[in-house]
Amino acid sequence: MSSHPAQFDGVTVVTKANIYFNGDVVSHTVLFPDKSKKTLGLIRPGTFHFGTAAAERMEIVAGECTVTLDGSSQTQAYGPGTKFDVPANSGFTIAVKAGLCEYICSFLP
């Protein structure tokens, strides 16, 4: 089980949502005092591809998904407490079969 936090203290939350794929993926940006940022979001059932400029770490908080990193033919399943990293200038395809998948996305240096 991952040790993701239940809450973040002393942060700024951007109130305007990041909305993708007609609302099937929605997140909010969280800004930290050290200038780092994360997004907290949810993914409805479906299959979605995201490109990355910065390297990212995706931590699954609730629900289940499968992920295929760009350049790989291997699909990996993830559930609560698991995580995966995506290289900068790359991307990934994420699929949710049922329910909601909740995540924390950290932008890595």
ChimeraX commands (.cxc) that place a marker at each C-alpha (Angstrom):
marker #1 position 0.00,0.00,0.00 radius 0.5
marker #1 position 1.28,3.45,-0.94 radius 0.5
marker #1 position 1.87,6.10,1.65 radius 0.5
marker #1 position 0.08,8.84,-0.27 radius 0.5
marker #1 position -1.18,11.59,2.02 radius 0.5
marker #1 position -4.82,11.92,2.99 radius 0.5
marker #1 position -4.49,15.71,2.71 radius 0.5
marker #1 position -2.03,18.45,1.79 radius 0.5
marker #1 position -1.55,21.33,4.24 radius 0.5
marker #1 position -0.33,24.85,3.43 radius 0.5
marker #1 position -1.05,24.71,-0.31 radius 0.5
marker #1 position -2.90,26.75,-2.90 radius 0.5
marker #1 position -5.60,25.02,-4.95 radius 0.5
marker #1 position -6.49,26.38,-8.38 radius 0.5
marker #1 position -10.28,26.45,-8.45 radius 0.5
marker #1 position -10.65,26.18,-12.23 radius 0.5
marker #1 position -10.75,22.49,-13.12 radius 0.5
marker #1 position -8.59,20.89,-15.80 radius 0.5
marker #1 position -11.19,19.13,-17.97 radius 0.5
marker #1 position -10.23,16.56,-20.59 radius 0.5
marker #1 position -12.14,14.24,-22.90 radius 0.5
marker #1 position -15.53,15.97,-22.50 radius 0.5
marker #1 position -15.34,15.74,-18.72 radius 0.5
marker #1 position -14.35,12.08,-18.48 radius 0.5
marker #1 position -11.05,13.15,-16.86 radius 0.5
marker #1 position -11.11,16.06,-14.40 radius 0.5
marker #1 position -8.38,17.36,-12.11 radius 0.5
marker #1 position -7.46,20.35,-9.96 radius 0.5
marker #1 position -3.97,21.80,-9.66 radius 0.5
marker #1 position -2.36,22.03,-6.22 radius 0.5
marker #1 position 0.56,24.48,-5.81 radius 0.5
marker #1 position 3.09,23.96,-3.01 radius 0.5
marker #1 position 5.20,26.59,-1.22 radius 0.5
marker #1 position 8.39,25.07,-2.73 radius 0.5
marker #1 position 6.96,25.83,-6.24 radius 0.5
marker #1 position 6.23,22.18,-6.99 radius 0.5
marker #1 position 2.79,21.18,-8.20 radius 0.5
marker #1 position 0.50,18.20,-8.32 radius 0.5
marker #1 position -2.91,17.53,-9.76 radius 0.5
marker #1 position -5.66,15.61,-8.00 radius 0.5
marker #1 position -8.19,14.05,-10.29 radius 0.5
marker #1 position -10.55,11.35,-11.35 radius 0.5
marker #1 position -11.06,9.32,-14.48 radius 0.5
marker #1 position -14.41,7.93,-15.59 radius 0.5
marker #1 position -14.67,4.66,-17.55 radius 0.5
marker #1 position -13.00,4.79,-20.95 radius 0.5
marker #1 position -9.60,4.78,-22.61 radius 0.5
marker #1 position -7.57,7.99,-22.80 radius 0.5
marker #1 position -4.13,8.98,-24.08 radius 0.5
marker #1 position -2.08,11.74,-22.44 radius 0.5
marker #1 position 1.14,13.32,-23.65 radius 0.5
marker #1 position 3.68,14.52,-21.10 radius 0.5
marker #1 position 6.04,17.48,-21.28 radius 0.5
marker #1 position 7.45,16.99,-17.77 radius 0.5
marker #1 position 8.13,13.65,-16.10 radius 0.5
marker #1 position 5.17,12.56,-13.98 radius 0.5
marker #1 position 4.39,10.13,-11.18 radius 0.5
marker #1 position 0.81,8.88,-11.07 radius 0.5
marker #1 position -0.37,7.48,-7.72 radius 0.5
marker #1 position -3.69,5.65,-7.73 radius 0.5
marker #1 position -5.78,6.63,-4.70 radius 0.5
marker #1 position -8.97,4.69,-5.47 radius 0.5
marker #1 position -10.36,2.55,-8.27 radius 0.5
marker #1 position -8.48,0.56,-10.87 radius 0.5
marker #1 position -6.91,1.21,-14.25 radius 0.5
marker #1 position -4.59,-0.28,-16.82 radius 0.5
marker #1 position -1.72,1.71,-18.31 radius 0.5
marker #1 position 0.44,1.37,-21.40 radius 0.5
marker #1 position 3.44,3.69,-21.59 radius 0.5
marker #1 position 4.30,5.12,-25.01 radius 0.5
marker #1 position 6.87,2.94,-26.73 radius 0.5
marker #1 position 5.81,-0.18,-24.81 radius 0.5
marker #1 position 3.42,-2.96,-25.75 radius 0.5
marker #1 position 3.08,-4.06,-22.12 radius 0.5
marker #1 position -0.09,-3.09,-20.26 radius 0.5
marker #1 position 0.08,-2.98,-16.47 radius 0.5
marker #1 position -2.83,-2.95,-13.99 radius 0.5
marker #1 position -2.84,-0.48,-11.08 radius 0.5
marker #1 position -5.09,-0.15,-8.06 radius 0.5
marker #1 position -5.22,1.80,-4.80 radius 0.5
marker #1 position -1.79,2.36,-3.30 radius 0.5
marker #1 position 0.15,1.74,-6.53 radius 0.5
marker #1 position 2.02,4.18,-8.75 radius 0.5
marker #1 position 3.76,4.49,-12.08 radius 0.5
marker #1 position 6.21,6.98,-13.60 radius 0.5
marker #1 position 6.00,8.51,-17.06 radius 0.5
marker #1 position 9.12,9.98,-18.68 radius 0.5
marker #1 position 9.21,13.59,-19.88 radius 0.5
marker #1 position 8.27,14.20,-23.52 radius 0.5
marker #1 position 6.41,10.90,-23.67 radius 0.5
marker #1 position 2.90,9.75,-22.90 radius 0.5
marker #1 position 0.64,6.97,-21.76 radius 0.5
marker #1 position -2.73,5.39,-22.41 radius 0.5
marker #1 position -4.88,4.82,-19.35 radius 0.5
marker #1 position -8.06,2.74,-19.32 radius 0.5
marker #1 position -10.73,2.47,-16.63 radius 0.5
marker #1 position -13.27,-0.33,-17.04 radius 0.5
marker #1 position -15.78,0.61,-14.33 radius 0.5
marker #1 position -16.33,3.11,-11.56 radius 0.5
marker #1 position -13.94,5.98,-10.99 radius 0.5
marker #1 position -10.16,5.95,-10.79 radius 0.5
marker #1 position -8.83,8.68,-8.46 radius 0.5
marker #1 position -5.21,9.80,-8.71 radius 0.5
marker #1 position -2.48,12.17,-7.57 radius 0.5
marker #1 position -0.18,13.29,-10.37 radius 0.5
marker #1 position 3.17,14.70,-9.26 radius 0.5
marker #1 position 5.31,16.62,-11.74 radius 0.5
marker #1 position 8.87,15.40,-11.26 radius 0.5
marker #1 position 12.02,17.52,-11.60 radius 0.5
marker link #1:1,2 radius 0.2
marker link #1:2,3 radius 0.2
marker link #1:3,4 radius 0.2
marker link #1:4,5 radius 0.2
marker link #1:5,6 radius 0.2
marker link #1:6,7 radius 0.2
marker link #1:7,8 radius 0.2
marker link #1:8,9 radius 0.2
marker link #1:9,10 radius 0.2
marker link #1:10,11 radius 0.2
marker link #1:11,12 radius 0.2
marker link #1:12,13 radius 0.2
marker link #1:13,14 radius 0.2
marker link #1:14,15 radius 0.2
marker link #1:15,16 radius 0.2
marker link #1:16,17 radius 0.2
marker link #1:17,18 radius 0.2
marker link #1:18,19 radius 0.2
marker link #1:19,20 radius 0.2
marker link #1:20,21 radius 0.2
marker link #1:21,22 radius 0.2
marker link #1:22,23 radius 0.2
marker link #1:23,24 radius 0.2
marker link #1:24,25 radius 0.2
marker link #1:25,26 radius 0.2
marker link #1:26,27 radius 0.2
marker link #1:27,28 radius 0.2
marker link #1:28,29 radius 0.2
marker link #1:29,30 radius 0.2
marker link #1:30,31 radius 0.2
marker link #1:31,32 radius 0.2
marker link #1:32,33 radius 0.2
marker link #1:33,34 radius 0.2
marker link #1:34,35 radius 0.2
marker link #1:35,36 radius 0.2
marker link #1:36,37 radius 0.2
marker link #1:37,38 radius 0.2
marker link #1:38,39 radius 0.2
marker link #1:39,40 radius 0.2
marker link #1:40,41 radius 0.2
marker link #1:41,42 radius 0.2
marker link #1:42,43 radius 0.2
marker link #1:43,44 radius 0.2
marker link #1:44,45 radius 0.2
marker link #1:45,46 radius 0.2
marker link #1:46,47 radius 0.2
marker link #1:47,48 radius 0.2
marker link #1:48,49 radius 0.2
marker link #1:49,50 radius 0.2
marker link #1:50,51 radius 0.2
marker link #1:51,52 radius 0.2
marker link #1:52,53 radius 0.2
marker link #1:53,54 radius 0.2
marker link #1:54,55 radius 0.2
marker link #1:55,56 radius 0.2
marker link #1:56,57 radius 0.2
marker link #1:57,58 radius 0.2
marker link #1:58,59 radius 0.2
marker link #1:59,60 radius 0.2
marker link #1:60,61 radius 0.2
marker link #1:61,62 radius 0.2
marker link #1:62,63 radius 0.2
marker link #1:63,64 radius 0.2
marker link #1:64,65 radius 0.2
marker link #1:65,66 radius 0.2
marker link #1:66,67 radius 0.2
marker link #1:67,68 radius 0.2
marker link #1:68,69 radius 0.2
marker link #1:69,70 radius 0.2
marker link #1:70,71 radius 0.2
marker link #1:71,72 radius 0.2
marker link #1:72,73 radius 0.2
marker link #1:73,74 radius 0.2
marker link #1:74,75 radius 0.2
marker link #1:75,76 radius 0.2
marker link #1:76,77 radius 0.2
marker link #1:77,78 radius 0.2
marker link #1:78,79 radius 0.2
marker link #1:79,80 radius 0.2
marker link #1:80,81 radius 0.2
marker link #1:81,82 radius 0.2
marker link #1:82,83 radius 0.2
marker link #1:83,84 radius 0.2
marker link #1:84,85 radius 0.2
marker link #1:85,86 radius 0.2
marker link #1:86,87 radius 0.2
marker link #1:87,88 radius 0.2
marker link #1:88,89 radius 0.2
marker link #1:89,90 radius 0.2
marker link #1:90,91 radius 0.2
marker link #1:91,92 radius 0.2
marker link #1:92,93 radius 0.2
marker link #1:93,94 radius 0.2
marker link #1:94,95 radius 0.2
marker link #1:95,96 radius 0.2
marker link #1:96,97 radius 0.2
marker link #1:97,98 radius 0.2
marker link #1:98,99 radius 0.2
marker link #1:99,100 radius 0.2
marker link #1:100,101 radius 0.2
marker link #1:101,102 radius 0.2
marker link #1:102,103 radius 0.2
marker link #1:103,104 radius 0.2
marker link #1:104,105 radius 0.2
marker link #1:105,106 radius 0.2
marker link #1:106,107 radius 0.2
marker link #1:107,108 radius 0.2
marker link #1:108,109 radius 0.2
view
